[in-house]
C-alpha cells in the first residue's frame, strides 16, 4: 500500500487521541503504520534530503496542522492530547479531515497566513490539491532542478572533444580525493596507450596503490561485456586488481553482471552516474542559490526549562 499523504493521516490521528488520554507520537506512528498496512520498506523510505522518513514527516505535519487548528494540544515533547474542539469534531463523525476542513478555524487560517473566505466543512467538496508536505515540495523541486542540470551536463560532455573528456576525468577523480596532485593525475591519464587502459592514477595522495582507468566518450552505443573483458585482461597484465571504467553512455546488463562476478574490483561509472558525481563534487557546476531548511532546537528550550510547545511548528 502506498504511504498515505499527511491529510489522510489527520482523521486517524485525531481518532487515536479521541480517548482523551495523553499519547506519544512514536506510539501513534506505529499504530497508524499498522492501520495503513505499511511495509518495513515503506516505513524506511526517506525524503529526498535523506534526513527523515517520509511517513514520519507526514505524520509530523498532520499533528502540527491538527494542533494549529486547535483539535489537539502538545503536553510535552512528543506527547499530545485531544482538546474539547477535537472531541466536538469527532462527535460530528466527519468522513475526513484535510486542509479545506481545517480552514473553518480562525487559528488555522492565521497559521496559514490566509483570510477566511468561503469555507466548507466537507472535505469531499473542496479538497486541498496539495498533498505533499513542505519538505516534500522542496525536495521534489530540488530533484527536478538537479536532474535537469545533470542531463545538460552529460549533453555538454558528450559534445566536447576527447581531450576535454580526459581533463574532466582528471578533475573529477582528483576532486574525489584520488590521484595525488592535479599535475600528477594529468600526466597519468590518457598517456599509457596500453591496450584496454587509458591511464593510471594514484588511489591516494601517497601513491600506496594505483588505479587503472578506462574512459570511453560514447554517445548511443552501450559498453558491452567484451570491452570489460579486455579491460580486465589489461589489469591482469599490470598485476592490478583495481580499475575504474567510465563512459558517457551506458553498460549492458551482461557487462554489469560480468563485472559484479569478478574477483578483480571493477567500478563501472555510466553517463548518468558521471553527471551525478560531477554535480555532487561541483565539477563543471557552480552554486547559484542556497536555501536552508531549519527547525526548532528542542534541546535549547529544554535547557531553558521550556516544553515541546515551543517547537509546535516542527513536524519532527
C-alpha positions as CSV (number, residue, x, y, z in Angstrom):
1,X,0.0,0.0,0.0
2,X,1.2,3.5,-0.8
3,X,2.2,5.8,2.0
4,X,-0.8,8.0,2.8
5,X,-0.3,11.7,2.4
6,X,-0.4,13.9,5.5
7,X,-4.0,15.0,5.0
8,X,-5.2,11.4,5.0
9,X,-3.5,10.9,8.4
10,X,-5.3,13.7,10.1
11,X,-8.6,12.0,11.0
12,X,-7.0,8.7,12.0
13,X,-4.5,10.5,14.2
14,X,-7.3,12.5,15.9
15,X,-9.3,9.3,16.5
16,X,-6.3,7.8,18.3
17,X,-6.4,10.8,20.6
18,X,-10.2,10.5,20.9
19,X,-10.0,8.6,24.2
20,X,-8.9,11.8,25.9
21,X,-5.6,10.3,27.1
22,X,-2.1,11.6,26.6
23,X,-0.5,9.9,23.6
24,X,3.1,9.6,22.4
25,X,3.9,10.4,18.8
26,X,6.0,7.3,18.4
27,X,3.2,5.0,19.5
28,X,0.8,6.8,17.2
29,X,3.2,6.4,14.4
30,X,3.4,2.6,14.9
31,X,-0.4,2.3,15.3
32,X,-1.1,4.2,12.1
33,X,1.5,2.2,10.2
34,X,-0.4,-0.9,11.1
35,X,-3.7,0.6,10.2
36,X,-2.5,1.5,6.7
37,X,-0.6,-1.8,6.3
38,X,2.7,-0.2,5.6
39,X,5.7,-2.5,4.9
40,X,9.1,-2.0,6.6
41,X,10.4,-0.7,3.3
42,X,7.7,1.9,3.1
43,X,8.4,3.0,6.7
44,X,12.1,3.4,5.9
45,X,11.5,5.4,2.7
46,X,13.3,8.7,3.1
47,X,12.7,12.2,1.9
48,X,14.9,13.5,-0.9
49,X,17.1,15.1,1.7
50,X,17.7,11.8,3.4
51,X,17.2,13.3,6.8
52,X,13.8,11.8,7.8
53,X,11.4,9.0,6.8
54,X,8.6,10.1,4.6
55,X,5.9,8.5,6.8
56,X,7.3,10.2,9.9
57,X,7.4,13.5,8.2
58,X,3.8,13.3,7.0
59,X,2.6,12.2,10.4
60,X,4.5,15.1,11.9
61,X,2.8,17.6,9.7
62,X,-0.6,16.0,10.3
63,X,0.0,16.5,14.0
64,X,1.1,20.1,13.5
65,X,-1.9,21.0,11.4
66,X,-4.3,19.5,14.0
67,X,-2.6,21.4,16.7
68,X,-2.7,24.7,14.7
69,X,-6.5,24.2,14.2
70,X,-6.9,23.6,18.0
71,X,-8.0,20.0,17.7
72,X,-5.1,18.7,19.8
73,X,-2.6,20.2,22.2
74,X,1.0,19.4,23.0
75,X,1.6,18.3,26.6
76,X,5.3,17.9,26.4
77,X,7.9,16.9,23.8
78,X,6.5,14.2,21.7
79,X,3.2,14.0,23.7
80,X,-0.2,15.2,22.6
81,X,-3.8,15.1,23.7
82,X,-7.2,15.9,22.2
83,X,-8.9,19.2,23.0
84,X,-12.6,19.9,23.6
85,X,-12.7,21.2,20.0
86,X,-11.2,18.0,18.8
87,X,-13.8,16.0,20.6
88,X,-16.5,18.1,19.1
89,X,-15.2,17.4,15.6
90,X,-15.1,13.7,16.2
91,X,-18.7,13.9,17.5
92,X,-19.7,15.2,14.1
93,X,-18.4,12.0,12.6
94,X,-16.6,13.6,9.6
95,X,-15.8,11.5,6.6
96,X,-12.3,13.0,6.6
97,X,-10.2,15.9,7.8
98,X,-8.0,17.9,5.4
99,X,-6.7,21.4,4.9
100,X,-10.0,22.6,3.5
101,X,-11.8,21.3,6.6
102,X,-9.4,23.0,9.0
103,X,-9.9,26.4,7.3
104,X,-13.1,26.8,9.3
105,X,-11.0,27.5,12.4
106,X,-9.6,31.1,12.6
107,X,-6.4,29.9,14.4
108,X,-5.6,27.7,11.4
109,X,-6.2,30.5,8.9
110,X,-3.8,32.7,10.9
111,X,-1.2,29.9,10.8
112,X,-1.5,29.7,7.0
113,X,-1.5,33.4,6.6
114,X,-4.8,33.4,4.7
115,X,-8.0,35.3,5.1
116,X,-11.2,33.5,5.8
117,X,-13.4,33.2,2.7
118,X,-16.0,30.7,1.7
119,X,-15.3,27.6,3.8
120,X,-16.6,24.1,3.5
121,X,-16.6,21.6,6.3
122,X,-17.0,18.7,3.8
123,X,-13.5,17.7,2.6
124,X,-15.1,15.9,-0.4
125,X,-16.5,19.2,-1.7
126,X,-13.3,21.3,-1.6
127,X,-10.3,19.1,-1.2
128,X,-6.9,20.8,-1.0
129,X,-5.0,19.9,-4.1
130,X,-1.6,20.0,-2.4
131,X,-1.0,16.7,-0.6
132,X,2.8,16.9,-0.2
133,X,4.4,18.3,3.0
134,X,6.5,21.4,2.7
135,X,9.7,19.3,2.9
136,X,8.4,17.0,0.1
137,X,7.6,20.1,-2.1
138,X,11.1,21.5,-1.5
139,X,12.7,18.1,-2.1
140,X,10.8,17.4,-5.3
141,X,11.7,20.9,-6.7
142,X,15.3,20.3,-5.8
143,X,15.4,16.9,-7.5
144,X,13.7,18.3,-10.6
145,X,16.3,21.1,-10.9
146,X,19.1,18.6,-10.3
147,X,18.0,16.1,-12.9
148,X,17.7,18.9,-15.5
149,X,21.2,20.1,-14.7
150,X,22.6,16.6,-14.8
151,X,21.0,16.0,-18.2
152,X,22.5,19.2,-19.5
153,X,25.9,18.3,-18.0
154,X,26.0,15.0,-19.8
155,X,25.0,16.5,-23.1
156,X,27.8,19.0,-22.8
157,X,30.3,16.3,-22.0
158,X,29.2,14.2,-25.0
159,X,29.5,17.1,-27.4
160,X,33.0,18.0,-26.2
161,X,36.3,16.8,-27.8
162,X,38.1,13.7,-26.4
163,X,40.8,15.9,-24.8
164,X,38.2,17.6,-22.7
165,X,36.8,14.3,-21.5
166,X,40.3,13.3,-20.4
167,X,40.7,16.6,-18.4
168,X,37.2,16.0,-16.9
169,X,38.1,12.6,-15.7
170,X,41.3,14.0,-14.1
171,X,39.4,16.8,-12.4
172,X,36.7,14.6,-11.1
173,X,38.9,11.9,-9.7
174,X,41.3,14.4,-8.0
175,X,38.3,16.3,-6.6
176,X,37.1,13.0,-5.2
177,X,40.4,12.5,-3.4
178,X,42.3,10.3,-5.9
179,X,45.4,11.0,-7.9
180,X,47.6,13.0,-5.6
181,X,48.2,16.4,-7.2
182,X,46.3,17.6,-10.2
183,X,49.5,17.8,-12.2
184,X,50.4,14.2,-11.4
185,X,47.0,13.0,-12.4
186,X,47.1,15.0,-15.6
187,X,50.3,13.2,-16.6
188,X,48.9,9.8,-15.8
189,X,45.6,9.9,-17.7
190,X,45.4,9.4,-21.4
191,X,49.2,8.6,-21.7
192,X,49.6,4.9,-21.4
193,X,48.1,3.7,-24.7
194,X,48.4,0.2,-23.3
195,X,45.6,-1.9,-24.9
196,X,42.4,-1.6,-22.7
197,X,44.0,1.0,-20.4
198,X,43.7,4.8,-20.9
199,X,45.5,5.8,-17.8
200,X,46.8,5.1,-14.3
201,X,46.2,7.2,-11.2
202,X,47.2,7.1,-7.6
203,X,44.5,5.7,-5.3
204,X,45.6,8.0,-2.5
205,X,47.8,11.1,-2.3
206,X,50.8,9.0,-1.1
207,X,50.6,6.6,-4.0
208,X,50.3,3.5,-1.9
209,X,48.2,1.8,-4.6
210,X,47.3,2.5,-8.3
211,X,44.0,2.6,-10.1
212,X,43.9,1.9,-13.8
213,X,41.4,3.8,-15.8
214,X,39.4,3.2,-19.0
215,X,37.3,6.1,-20.3
216,X,35.0,5.9,-23.3
217,X,33.2,9.0,-24.6
218,X,30.4,7.2,-26.4
219,X,27.0,8.5,-27.3
220,X,24.5,5.9,-28.4
221,X,26.2,2.5,-28.2
222,X,26.3,0.7,-24.8
223,X,29.5,-0.7,-23.4
224,X,29.3,-4.5,-23.6
225,X,31.0,-7.4,-21.8
226,X,33.8,-7.7,-24.4
227,X,35.1,-4.2,-23.5
228,X,35.1,-5.1,-19.8
229,X,36.9,-8.3,-20.5
230,X,39.5,-6.5,-22.5
231,X,40.0,-4.1,-19.6
232,X,40.3,-6.9,-17.1
233,X,42.9,-8.6,-19.2
234,X,44.9,-5.4,-19.3
235,X,44.7,-5.2,-15.5
236,X,46.0,-8.7,-15.1
237,X,48.9,-7.8,-17.3
238,X,49.7,-5.0,-14.8
239,X,49.1,-7.3,-11.9
240,X,46.4,-5.0,-10.7
241,X,43.1,-5.9,-9.1
242,X,41.5,-2.4,-9.2
243,X,40.1,-0.4,-12.1
244,X,37.6,2.2,-13.0
245,X,35.7,2.1,-16.3
246,X,33.9,5.4,-17.1
247,X,31.7,6.0,-20.1
248,X,29.3,8.8,-21.2
249,X,27.0,6.0,-22.4
250,X,25.6,3.0,-20.6
251,X,26.6,-0.5,-19.7
252,X,24.8,-3.6,-20.9
253,X,23.2,-6.0,-18.4
254,X,25.8,-8.6,-19.4
255,X,28.7,-6.2,-18.8
256,X,27.4,-5.3,-15.3
257,X,26.8,-8.9,-14.3
258,X,30.3,-9.9,-15.5
259,X,31.9,-7.1,-13.5
260,X,30.0,-8.0,-10.4
261,X,31.2,-11.6,-10.6
262,X,34.9,-10.8,-10.8
263,X,37.5,-11.1,-8.0
264,X,39.1,-8.1,-9.6
265,X,37.4,-4.9,-8.4
266,X,36.0,-3.0,-11.4
267,X,33.9,0.1,-10.8
268,X,31.6,0.9,-13.6
269,X,30.5,4.5,-14.0
270,X,28.0,5.3,-16.7
271,X,26.9,8.6,-18.1
272,X,24.1,9.1,-15.6
273,X,26.4,8.4,-12.6
274,X,29.1,10.5,-14.1
275,X,26.8,13.5,-14.2
276,X,25.7,12.8,-10.6
277,X,29.3,12.8,-9.4
278,X,30.0,16.0,-11.3
279,X,27.1,17.6,-9.5
280,X,28.0,16.2,-6.1
281,X,31.7,17.2,-6.3
282,X,30.9,20.5,-8.1
283,X,32.9,19.7,-11.3
284,X,31.5,21.8,-14.1
285,X,28.8,23.4,-12.0
286,X,28.7,26.3,-9.5
287,X,26.2,27.2,-6.8
288,X,23.7,29.8,-7.8
289,X,21.4,29.9,-4.7
290,X,21.3,28.2,-1.3
291,X,18.1,27.6,0.7
292,X,18.5,26.5,4.4
293,X,15.7,24.5,5.9
294,X,15.8,25.0,9.7
295,X,13.9,23.5,12.6
296,X,13.3,24.3,16.3
297,X,16.2,23.2,18.5
298,X,14.1,21.5,21.2
299,X,17.2,20.9,23.4
300,X,17.8,24.6,23.6
301,X,14.3,25.2,25.0
302,X,14.6,22.2,27.4
303,X,17.8,23.8,28.7
304,X,15.8,26.9,29.4
305,X,13.1,25.0,31.2
306,X,10.6,25.1,28.3
307,X,8.5,22.4,26.8
308,X,7.7,21.0,23.3
309,X,5.1,23.7,22.9
310,X,8.0,25.9,21.8
311,X,8.6,23.6,18.9
312,X,5.0,23.2,17.9
313,X,5.6,24.0,14.2
314,X,8.3,21.4,14.0
315,X,6.9,18.3,12.3
316,X,9.6,16.1,13.9
